[in-house]
């Protein structure tokens, strides 16, 4: 195990591109296995979260060195906006609905999101200050 | 043109547009330069020429959407990296996520009813604050249209990046914790990407808040479905 970890670190250092793509493939494989399991047995937790929990457990338990995931995970996270774009184009399928109610939908989303963000920020900030005051 | 070639062309335009327009966002990180807005605009312009046919478009590009699964799994790394931060502030995060999610669902329902939107649209709006794969799952559970939800999720993302920027300028938030949680709970993955632009600590808090909010919503969906019947 130690030898394998050392080799992974060496790869991440000497061949960053090879390391990045092999790590992306590794994450995809873990996700695919979890997704299949979750579908097959109709679990309420989706495969992506299962895969995340599994990877996190692996990191925590030291089975997986963080260096062995870093480049791949960072790439996936950095390009995440790309993966969202095709989902946006579903607009084309709902053009009549959006023409009729789009303005109101946008209003609901804007007002709702502003409320959510303000609430979350204020709550967390209050809790943060409160716990700090208690610590002093 | 044959459908297969057209689908491939759409994939090429999507990828090409993304990698061509991303440097613009690098140089001027604003909500209106976000690839989430500029690339769909480019695609819409191309759609006027090639025809706006969603089934043809998604035929080859659905691989990209599938990658959201591994991308969600990749959040394990930032969470691991900032585990100390999370251990120290788990209570604040939990309160923020719980409160934020409650407001997300409550405000969507109340505002949509007030605006007189269709029931299917109203139900599809409830899951809009959480990350796409989970939102589509939750939407199906509570009687929404998953595809519409995916669309609302993305609109929320773009809106959230813009609103978050504005909020940070107006409201003085002292902790990276609050700055990150705001983006994670309010604008899921898109907000998390924005939070990483502000700082690594904000980004990892945002990703954790996003994951927590998503989990909470999905687990609560069956109960919500009974409640909304």
Contacts between the chains, C-beta under 8 A, distances in Angstrom:
chain1	res1	chain2	res2	distance
A	24	B	70	7.4
A	27	B	70	4.9
A	27	B	73	5.7
A	27	B	74	5.7
A	28	B	67	7.8
A	28	B	70	4.7
A	30	B	70	8.0
A	30	B	73	6.4
A	31	B	69	4.9
A	31	B	70	4.4
A	31	B	72	7.9
A	31	B	73	4.7
A	34	B	73	7.6
A	35	B	69	6.2
A	44	B	218	7.3
A	44	B	219	7.3
A	44	B	222	7.9
A	45	B	218	7.5
A	46	B	133	5.9
A	46	B	134	6.3
A	46	B	137	5.7
A	46	B	218	7.2
A	47	B	69	6.4
A	48	B	68	7.4
A	48	B	69	4.3
A	48	B	70	7.6
A	48	B	72	3.8
A	48	B	73	5.6
A	48	B	133	5.3
A	48	B	134	7.8
A	49	B	72	6.9
A	49	B	134	7.4
A	49	B	211	7.4
A	49	B	214	7.4
A	49	B	215	6.5
A	49	B	218	8.0
A	51	B	69	7.4
A	51	B	70	7.4
A	51	B	72	7.6
A	51	B	73	3.7
A	51	B	76	8.0
A	52	B	72	6.1
A	52	B	73	4.6
A	52	B	74	7.8
A	52	B	75	5.6
A	52	B	76	4.8
A	52	B	79	8.0
A	52	B	211	6.9
A	53	B	76	7.7
A	54	B	76	8.0
A	55	B	73	5.9
A	55	B	74	7.9
A	55	B	76	3.7
A	55	B	77	7.5
A	56	B	76	4.1
A	56	B	79	6.1
A	56	B	80	6.0
A	59	B	76	6.3
A	59	B	77	7.3
A	59	B	80	4.3
A	60	B	80	6.9
A	60	B	83	7.8
A	66	B	77	6.7
A	66	B	80	6.3
A	66	B	81	7.0
A	69	B	74	7.8
A	69	B	76	7.6
A	69	B	77	5.3
A	70	B	77	6.4
A	72	B	74	7.2
A	73	B	74	3.9
A	73	B	75	8.0
A	73	B	76	7.3
A	73	B	77	3.9
A	73	B	78	7.7
A	74	B	74	8.0
A	74	B	77	7.4
A	76	B	67	7.3
A	76	B	70	5.8
A	76	B	71	4.5
A	76	B	74	4.1
A	77	B	71	6.4
A	77	B	74	5.5
A	77	B	75	7.2
A	77	B	77	8.0
A	77	B	78	7.2
A	77	B	192	7.9
A	77	B	193	7.6
A	77	B	196	7.6
A	77	B	207	7.7
A	78	B	193	7.8
A	79	B	71	7.9
A	80	B	68	7.3
A	80	B	71	4.9
A	80	B	189	5.3
A	80	B	192	7.9
A	80	B	193	6.0
A	81	B	18	7.7
A	81	B	34	7.1
A	81	B	35	5.0
A	81	B	36	5.2
A	81	B	189	7.9
A	81	B	190	6.7
A	81	B	193	5.9
A	82	B	14	7.9
A	82	B	15	7.7
A	82	B	18	4.9
A	82	B	35	7.1
A	82	B	64	6.2
A	83	B	64	5.1
A	83	B	65	6.1
A	83	B	67	4.6
A	83	B	68	4.7
A	83	B	71	6.0
A	84	B	36	5.9
A	84	B	65	7.9
A	84	B	68	7.3
A	84	B	132	6.8
A	84	B	154	5.5
A	84	B	157	6.8
A	84	B	189	6.9
A	84	B	190	6.8
A	85	B	14	6.0
A	85	B	18	6.6
A	85	B	35	7.1
A	85	B	36	6.8
A	85	B	39	5.1
A	85	B	40	6.3
A	85	B	43	7.5
A	85	B	61	7.9
A	85	B	64	7.0
A	86	B	14	6.6
A	86	B	57	7.2
A	86	B	58	6.0
A	86	B	61	4.0
A	86	B	62	6.6
A	86	B	64	5.2
A	86	B	65	5.0
A	87	B	65	5.5
A	87	B	132	6.1
A	87	B	150	4.5
A	87	B	151	7.0
A	87	B	153	7.5
A	87	B	154	5.7
A	88	B	36	7.1
A	88	B	40	4.6
A	88	B	151	6.7
A	88	B	154	4.8
A	89	B	40	6.6
A	89	B	43	6.0
A	89	B	54	6.3
A	89	B	57	5.4
A	89	B	58	7.1
A	89	B	61	7.7
A	90	B	54	6.3
A	90	B	58	7.9
A	90	B	147	5.0
A	90	B	148	7.6
A	90	B	150	6.0
A	90	B	151	4.9
A	91	B	40	7.6
A	91	B	44	8.0
A	91	B	151	6.1
A	92	B	47	6.8
A	92	B	52	4.3
A	92	B	53	7.2
A	92	B	54	4.4
A	92	B	57	7.1
A	93	B	54	4.5
A	93	B	147	6.9
A	94	B	147	7.7
A	94	B	148	6.4
A	94	B	151	7.0
A	95	B	52	7.7
A	97	B	118	7.9
A	97	B	121	7.3
A	97	B	148	8.0
A	101	B	117	5.7
A	101	B	118	7.0
A	101	B	121	6.3
A	104	B	115	4.2
A	104	B	116	7.5
A	104	B	117	6.0
A	105	B	117	6.7
A	105	B	121	6.6
A	105	B	125	7.3
A	105	B	152	7.2
A	105	B	155	8.0
A	106	B	155	7.1
A	107	B	111	7.5
A	107	B	115	6.6
A	108	B	108	6.5
A	108	B	111	4.3
A	108	B	112	5.2
A	108	B	115	5.9
A	108	B	117	7.1
A	108	B	125	6.1
A	109	B	125	7.3
A	109	B	128	6.5
A	109	B	152	6.3
A	109	B	155	5.5
A	109	B	156	5.5
A	109	B	159	5.7
A	110	B	159	5.4
A	110	B	163	7.1
A	111	B	107	7.0
A	111	B	111	5.8
A	112	B	103	8.0
A	112	B	104	6.6
A	112	B	107	4.2
A	112	B	108	5.1
A	112	B	111	5.8
A	112	B	125	7.7
A	112	B	128	7.6
A	112	B	129	7.8
A	113	B	129	7.2
A	113	B	156	5.5
A	113	B	159	5.3
A	113	B	160	5.2
A	113	B	163	5.6
A	113	B	186	5.5
A	113	B	187	6.8
A	114	B	163	5.2
A	114	B	167	7.4
A	115	B	103	5.4
A	115	B	107	4.8
A	116	B	100	5.2
A	116	B	103	5.1
A	116	B	104	4.6
A	116	B	107	6.9
A	116	B	129	5.8
A	116	B	185	6.2
A	116	B	186	4.6
A	117	B	100	7.8
A	117	B	160	6.9
A	117	B	163	6.1
A	117	B	164	5.9
A	117	B	167	5.6
A	117	B	182	4.7
A	117	B	183	7.7
A	117	B	185	7.5
A	117	B	186	3.7
A	117	B	187	7.5
A	118	B	167	6.5
A	118	B	171	7.2
A	118	B	182	8.0
A	119	B	99	5.4
A	119	B	100	5.6
A	119	B	103	4.5
A	120	B	96	4.7
A	120	B	97	7.5
A	120	B	99	6.5
A	120	B	100	3.6
A	120	B	103	7.8
A	120	B	178	7.8
A	120	B	181	5.2
A	120	B	182	5.2
A	120	B	185	4.4
A	120	B	186	6.2
A	120	B	209	7.6
A	121	B	96	7.8
A	121	B	167	6.8
A	121	B	171	6.5
A	121	B	173	5.7
A	121	B	178	4.8
A	121	B	179	7.4
A	121	B	181	6.8
A	121	B	182	4.1
A	122	B	171	7.8
A	122	B	178	7.8
A	123	B	92	7.9
A	123	B	95	5.4
A	123	B	96	4.7
A	123	B	99	4.5
A	123	B	100	7.3
A	124	B	92	5.1
A	124	B	93	6.9
A	124	B	95	7.1
A	124	B	96	3.8
A	124	B	175	7.2
A	124	B	177	5.6
A	124	B	178	4.3
A	124	B	181	4.5
A	124	B	182	7.6
A	125	B	173	5.5
A	125	B	174	6.8
A	125	B	175	6.1
A	125	B	177	7.8
A	125	B	178	4.0
A	127	B	89	8.0
A	127	B	91	6.3
A	127	B	92	3.5
A	127	B	95	5.2
A	127	B	96	7.1
A	128	B	89	6.8
A	128	B	92	5.1
A	128	B	174	7.7
A	128	B	175	4.5
A	128	B	177	5.3
A	128	B	178	6.3
A	129	B	174	7.7
A	131	B	89	7.3
A	131	B	91	6.9
A	131	B	92	6.4
